[in-house]
Amino acid sequence: MDIITITTEFIKLQDLLKLASLVSTGGEAKLAVQEGEVTVNGEVCTQRGRKLRPGDEVSYGGHKITVKYADQ
């Protein structure tokens, strides 16, 4: 499982996918989310703007990512 560290209150799902290099463009992120290929905390998520906070887990394409704050 990979860990993505953020310094803001939250990160949007589409931005997390790009930051983690799981997609190369925002359009690719949009398509993956809209087609139900992404799960957040074990549930399919179709909201590409979903706000993710520390402790949230995202799965896509066989990769798992968890979010944490930089100071934790």
Buried (B, 14 or more C-beta within 10 A) or exposed (E): EEEBEBEEEBBBBBBBBBBBEBBEEEEBBBEBBEEEBBBBEEEEBEEBEBEBEBEBBBBBEEEEBBBBEEEE
